Amino acid sequence: MDAETPPILRIESVAKSFGPVVAVDGISIDVRENEFFALLGPSGCGKTTLLRMLAGFETPSAGRILLDGKDISPLPPEKRPLNLMFQSYALFPHMSVRQNLSYGLEMERLAKTEVRRRVDETLAMTDLTAFADRKPDQLSGGQKQRVALARALVKRPKVLLLDEPLGALDKKLREKMQLELKRMQHEAGITFIIVTHDQEEALVMADRMAILKDGRLLQCGSPEDIYEAPADRFVANFIGVMNFIDGTVSDGVFEAEGLRLALVDAKPGPATLAVRPENVAIGPPGERLSGTVADIAYHGLDRVLHVQTAASHAPLQVRVPASGETAYRTGEALSLKIDPARCRLFARGAA
């Protein structure tokens, strides 16, 4: 996506306090047109409060929310060209799928022919045409999720807000619906902003994502940027699996018990080395870092070796192919090789 594309939605220094509690602390984010954008963070980080301010259900204590350059902060929800899809779906149980989709358009007093055309288009896009005459209690969880999405899409909002939309689904269906959401977002050509605490969900669906903690924005970028170059230790630990090794940097060399690693532009002092399991290799005897296999976890396509070393109190995780010729055993002595180009270094004590 072109980084120069002007934002359809601009969040400018937005803050929200509830009495002495600061839920959102001066966040600024630009969201581009037709982008799938994720707000990601642990419970209580402020992501849902921020979404509710975008929808108009909460008023910012400070800052502005601009849509197409116009400040929508003072507008009530019904005056904003945004739709919020709730996790609970909130479908009308006494209405058919078609009636659920038609209701909002009829309230806008659109012509019957236009209502039917838009409903038919949206039913087809969301693969619901065959279920148009069913009531919600005759649908599966995944079908209800698609109806709720279709009801939001049929009104053609400029931005669709989704609050944990897949939270009620089981793992297999959730994974399927992640790809479905991405497909529908692309076909509809509408900007999606999704709130989730699920890092894998955000990595799969988002063009870009923002990581929040304690009401503050820690990092914003593509999934690849955030996974490969986390801004701090919290982000590194929150996104994916990361090994951490505490040590000291001196003369451009990171040192921990049993480990010396030359790093470019490393600042001297106490530091924490961060490395992903896939960036730790099994090396020949005597190379780099010695350890012993404490546990082995099978993950289908790969195995994760938990290797106890002198460099870290916690075992280091090493990802190896499950189909590899080498059969590793608990208690086996290994030598680990860490690629310095694939590491991150954080000042000790950093978040």
C-alpha positions as CSV (number, residue, x, y, z in Angstrom):
1,M,0.0,0.0,0.0
2,D,1.3,3.4,-1.0
3,A,2.7,5.2,2.1
4,E,1.8,8.5,0.5
5,T,-1.9,7.7,0.3
6,P,-3.7,10.4,2.3
7,P,-5.4,9.0,5.4
8,I,-9.2,8.6,5.4
9,L,-9.2,8.6,9.2
10,R,-6.8,10.7,11.3
11,I,-6.6,10.3,15.1
12,E,-4.9,13.4,16.5
13,S,-3.6,13.2,20.1
14,V,-6.8,11.6,21.3
15,A,-7.1,11.0,25.0
16,K,-9.8,9.6,27.3
17,S,-10.0,9.7,31.0
18,F,-12.6,8.1,33.3
19,G,-12.1,10.1,36.5
20,P,-8.4,9.6,37.6
21,V,-8.0,6.6,35.2
22,V,-6.4,7.4,31.8
23,A,-7.7,4.9,29.4
24,V,-6.3,6.4,26.2
25,D,-3.2,8.6,26.5
26,G,-2.6,11.0,23.6
27,I,-2.7,8.5,20.7
28,S,-2.1,9.7,17.1
29,I,-2.7,7.3,14.2
30,D,-3.4,7.7,10.5
31,V,-5.5,5.0,8.7
32,R,-5.5,4.9,4.9
33,E,-8.4,4.3,2.6
34,N,-9.3,0.6,1.9
35,E,-6.8,-0.4,4.6
36,F,-7.3,-3.3,7.0
37,F,-6.0,-1.8,10.2
38,A,-5.7,-3.7,13.6
39,L,-5.7,-2.2,17.1
40,L,-3.8,-4.8,19.2
41,G,-2.9,-5.1,22.8
42,P,-3.6,-6.8,26.1
43,S,-6.9,-6.4,28.0
44,G,-7.1,-2.9,29.5
45,C,-4.7,-1.3,27.0
46,G,-7.4,1.2,25.7
47,K,-8.1,-0.4,22.3
48,T,-11.9,-0.8,22.8
49,T,-12.2,2.7,24.3
50,L,-10.4,4.1,21.3
51,L,-12.8,2.2,19.0
52,R,-15.8,3.5,20.9
53,M,-14.6,7.0,20.5
54,L,-14.3,6.4,16.7
55,A,-17.9,5.1,16.7
56,G,-19.1,8.1,18.8
57,F,-20.1,6.1,21.9
58,E,-17.5,7.9,23.9
59,T,-16.3,11.5,23.7
60,P,-12.6,12.2,23.7
61,S,-11.3,14.1,26.7
62,A,-8.7,15.7,24.4
63,G,-7.7,15.6,20.7
64,R,-9.6,15.2,17.5
65,I,-10.9,12.5,15.1
66,L,-10.9,13.5,11.5
67,L,-12.7,11.6,8.7
68,D,-11.9,12.8,5.2
69,G,-10.4,15.9,6.8
70,K,-13.5,16.8,8.8
71,D,-13.6,16.7,12.6
72,I,-16.3,14.2,13.6
73,S,-15.5,14.2,17.3
74,P,-18.7,16.2,18.2
75,L,-21.0,14.0,16.1
76,P,-23.3,11.4,17.6
77,P,-23.0,7.8,16.3
78,E,-25.9,8.0,13.9
79,K,-24.4,11.1,12.1
80,R,-21.1,9.4,11.4
81,P,-20.4,7.4,8.2
82,L,-19.0,4.6,10.2
83,N,-20.5,1.3,11.4
84,L,-19.5,-0.7,14.5
85,M,-19.9,-4.5,14.4
86,F,-20.1,-5.9,17.9
87,Q,-18.8,-9.3,19.1
88,S,-22.3,-10.3,20.2
89,Y,-23.6,-9.7,16.6
90,A,-26.8,-8.2,18.0
91,L,-29.0,-9.7,15.3
92,F,-32.8,-9.3,15.4
93,P,-34.0,-12.8,16.3
94,H,-37.5,-12.4,14.9
95,M,-36.3,-11.3,11.5
96,S,-34.9,-13.3,8.6
97,V,-31.4,-12.7,7.3
98,R,-32.7,-10.6,4.5
99,Q,-34.9,-8.5,6.9
100,N,-31.9,-8.0,9.2
101,L,-29.9,-6.5,6.3
102,S,-32.9,-4.5,5.0
103,Y,-33.9,-2.9,8.3
104,G,-31.2,-0.2,8.4
105,L,-31.7,0.8,4.8
106,E,-35.5,1.0,5.2
107,M,-34.9,3.4,8.2
108,E,-33.0,5.6,5.8
109,R,-36.2,5.6,3.6
110,L,-34.4,4.3,0.5
111,A,-36.5,3.1,-2.4
112,K,-37.5,-0.6,-2.2
113,T,-35.7,-1.4,-5.4
114,E,-32.5,0.1,-4.1
115,V,-32.8,-1.7,-0.8
116,R,-33.3,-5.1,-2.6
117,R,-30.4,-4.5,-5.0
118,R,-28.0,-3.6,-2.2
119,V,-29.2,-6.5,0.0
120,D,-28.8,-9.0,-2.8
121,E,-25.3,-7.7,-3.6
122,T,-24.2,-8.0,0.0
123,L,-25.8,-11.4,0.5
124,A,-23.8,-12.6,-2.6
125,M,-20.6,-11.1,-1.3
126,T,-20.9,-12.7,2.1
127,D,-22.0,-16.1,0.7
128,L,-25.4,-15.8,2.4
129,T,-27.9,-15.9,-0.5
130,A,-28.9,-19.5,0.3
131,F,-29.7,-18.4,3.9
132,A,-31.6,-15.2,3.2
133,D,-34.9,-16.5,4.6
134,R,-33.6,-18.2,7.7
135,K,-33.8,-16.7,11.2
136,P,-30.7,-16.3,13.3
137,D,-31.5,-19.3,15.5
138,Q,-31.3,-21.5,12.4
139,L,-27.7,-20.4,11.7
140,S,-24.3,-21.6,12.8
141,G,-21.9,-19.4,14.7
142,G,-19.9,-18.6,11.5
143,Q,-23.1,-17.8,9.5
144,K,-24.3,-15.4,12.3
145,Q,-20.9,-13.7,12.1
146,R,-21.3,-13.3,8.4
147,V,-24.8,-11.9,8.8
148,A,-23.6,-9.3,11.3
149,L,-20.8,-8.3,8.9
150,A,-23.2,-8.2,6.0
151,R,-25.6,-5.9,7.9
152,A,-22.7,-3.5,8.6
153,L,-21.5,-3.7,5.0
154,V,-24.9,-3.1,3.3
155,K,-25.0,0.5,4.6
156,R,-21.7,1.1,2.8
157,P,-19.9,2.9,5.5
158,K,-16.6,4.7,4.8
159,V,-15.1,2.9,7.7
160,L,-16.2,-0.4,9.4
161,L,-15.2,-0.9,13.0
162,L,-15.0,-4.4,14.3
163,D,-14.7,-5.2,18.1
164,E,-13.3,-8.7,18.6
165,P,-15.6,-9.9,15.8
166,L,-14.3,-13.5,15.9
167,G,-14.1,-13.9,19.6
168,A,-17.1,-16.2,20.0
169,L,-15.9,-18.7,17.3
170,D,-13.9,-21.9,17.9
171,K,-10.3,-22.0,16.7
172,K,-10.9,-23.7,13.4
173,L,-13.8,-21.5,12.4
174,R,-12.0,-18.5,13.6
175,E,-9.0,-19.2,11.3
176,K,-11.4,-19.7,8.4
177,M,-13.2,-16.4,9.1
178,Q,-10.0,-14.5,9.3
179,L,-9.4,-15.2,5.6
180,E,-13.1,-14.6,4.9
181,L,-12.9,-11.2,6.5
182,K,-9.8,-10.2,4.5
183,R,-11.5,-11.4,1.3
184,M,-14.7,-9.4,2.0
185,Q,-12.8,-6.3,3.0
186,H,-10.9,-6.4,-0.3
187,E,-14.1,-7.0,-2.3
188,A,-16.1,-4.3,-0.5
189,G,-13.3,-1.7,-0.8
190,I,-14.1,-0.4,2.6
191,T,-11.6,0.6,5.3
192,F,-11.7,-2.0,8.2
193,I,-10.5,-1.2,11.7
194,I,-10.5,-4.3,13.9
195,V,-9.8,-4.5,17.7
196,T,-8.3,-7.8,18.8
197,H,-6.1,-9.1,21.6
198,D,-5.1,-12.1,19.3
199,Q,-1.7,-11.4,17.8
200,E,-2.0,-14.2,15.2
201,E,-5.3,-12.8,14.0
202,A,-3.8,-9.4,13.5
203,L,-0.7,-10.8,11.7
204,V,-3.0,-12.8,9.3
205,M,-5.5,-10.0,8.4
206,A,-3.9,-6.6,8.9
207,D,-2.2,-4.4,6.3
208,R,-0.9,-2.4,9.3
209,M,-1.4,-2.6,13.0
210,A,-0.9,-0.5,16.2
211,I,0.3,-2.0,19.4
212,L,-1.2,-0.4,22.5
213,K,-0.2,-0.7,26.2
214,D,-1.6,1.2,29.2
215,G,-3.4,3.6,26.9
216,R,-0.3,4.5,24.9
217,L,0.8,3.7,21.3
218,L,4.0,1.7,21.4
219,Q,4.4,1.0,17.7
220,C,2.6,1.2,14.4
221,G,3.6,-0.5,11.2
222,S,3.1,-3.5,8.9
223,P,2.9,-7.0,10.6
224,E,6.3,-7.8,9.0
225,D,7.9,-4.6,10.4
226,I,6.6,-5.2,13.9
227,Y,7.5,-8.9,13.9
228,E,11.0,-8.4,12.6
229,A,11.8,-5.0,14.2
230,P,9.8,-4.6,17.5
231,A,10.3,-1.2,19.0
232,D,10.8,-2.4,22.6
233,R,10.8,-5.5,24.8
234,F,7.1,-5.5,25.4
235,V,6.2,-5.5,21.7
236,A,8.9,-8.2,21.0
237,N,7.3,-10.4,23.7
238,F,3.7,-9.6,22.7
239,I,4.0,-10.4,19.0
240,G,5.1,-14.0,18.4
241,V,7.5,-16.0,20.5
242,M,10.8,-14.4,21.5
243,N,13.9,-15.6,23.4
244,F,15.5,-13.0,25.8
245,I,19.0,-13.2,27.1
246,D,20.3,-10.7,29.6
247,G,23.9,-9.6,29.3
248,T,26.3,-6.6,28.8
249,V,27.6,-4.8,25.8
250,S,31.2,-3.7,25.7
251,D,33.2,-2.6,22.6
252,G,30.4,-3.7,20.3
253,V,30.2,-7.2,21.7
254,F,27.2,-8.6,23.6
255,E,28.3,-11.0,26.4
256,A,26.3,-13.4,28.6
257,E,27.4,-16.6,30.3
258,G,28.7,-18.8,27.6
259,L,27.9,-16.4,24.8
260,R,29.8,-13.7,22.9
261,L,28.1,-12.0,19.9
262,A,29.5,-9.0,17.9
263,L,26.7,-6.5,17.1
264,V,26.8,-3.5,14.9
265,D,26.2,-0.1,16.6
266,A,25.5,-1.7,20.0
267,K,25.5,0.8,22.8
268,P,27.6,-0.2,25.8
269,G,26.0,-1.2,29.1
270,P,23.5,-3.7,30.5
271,A,21.3,-5.0,27.6
272,T,18.8,-7.7,26.7
273,L,19.3,-9.7,23.5
274,A,16.1,-10.8,21.7
275,V,16.0,-13.5,19.1
276,R,13.2,-15.5,17.5
277,P,13.2,-19.3,17.8
278,E,13.5,-19.6,14.0
279,N,16.7,-17.5,14.1
280,V,18.5,-19.9,16.4
281,A,20.2,-22.7,14.6
282,I,21.8,-26.0,15.7
283,G,25.5,-25.5,15.1
284,P,28.5,-27.9,15.1
285,P,30.0,-28.9,18.5
286,G,31.8,-26.1,20.3
287,E,30.2,-23.3,18.3
288,R,28.6,-20.3,20.0
289,L,26.4,-21.5,22.9
290,S,26.2,-24.9,24.5
291,G,23.0,-26.3,26.0
292,T,20.9,-29.3,26.8
293,V,17.4,-30.2,25.4
294,A,15.0,-29.9,28.4
295,D,11.8,-30.5,26.4
296,I,10.5,-31.0,22.9
297,A,7.1,-29.6,21.7
298,Y,5.6,-31.0,18.4
299,H,3.7,-28.5,16.3
300,G,2.9,-30.4,13.2
301,L,5.2,-28.8,10.6
302,D,7.9,-28.1,13.1
303,R,9.2,-29.0,16.5
304,V,10.3,-26.5,19.2
305,L,13.3,-27.5,21.2
306,H,13.5,-26.0,24.7
307,V,17.2,-25.8,25.3
308,Q,18.6,-25.0,28.7
309,T,21.8,-22.9,28.6
310,A,24.0,-21.0,31.0
311,A,23.1,-17.7,29.2
312,S,19.5,-17.6,30.3
313,H,17.4,-18.8,33.3
314,A,14.6,-19.8,30.9
315,P,15.3,-22.4,28.3
316,L,15.8,-21.0,24.8
317,Q,13.3,-22.0,22.2
318,V,14.7,-23.3,18.9
319,R,12.4,-24.1,15.9
320,V,13.4,-27.0,13.7
321,P,11.5,-28.8,10.9
322,A,9.5,-31.8,12.1
323,S,10.4,-33.7,8.9
324,G,14.1,-33.2,9.5
325,E,16.5,-36.2,9.4
326,T,17.8,-35.5,12.9
327,A,15.8,-36.9,15.8
328,Y,16.5,-34.8,18.9
329,R,16.1,-36.3,22.4
330,T,15.5,-34.8,25.8
331,G,18.8,-34.6,27.7
332,E,20.8,-34.3,24.4
333,A,23.7,-31.8,24.4
334,L,23.5,-29.2,21.6
335,S,25.5,-26.2,20.3
336,L,23.4,-23.2,19.2
337,K,24.3,-20.6,16.6
338,I,22.6,-17.2,16.8
339,D,22.7,-14.9,13.7
340,P,23.6,-11.4,15.0
341,A,21.8,-9.8,12.0
342,R,18.5,-11.3,13.1
343,C,18.6,-10.2,16.7
344,R,17.3,-7.1,18.5
345,L,19.0,-5.5,21.4
346,F,17.1,-3.6,24.1
347,A,18.6,-1.6,27.0
348,R,18.2,-3.6,30.2
349,G,15.1,-2.4,32.2
350,A,13.4,-1.2,29.0
351,A,9.6,-2.1,28.7
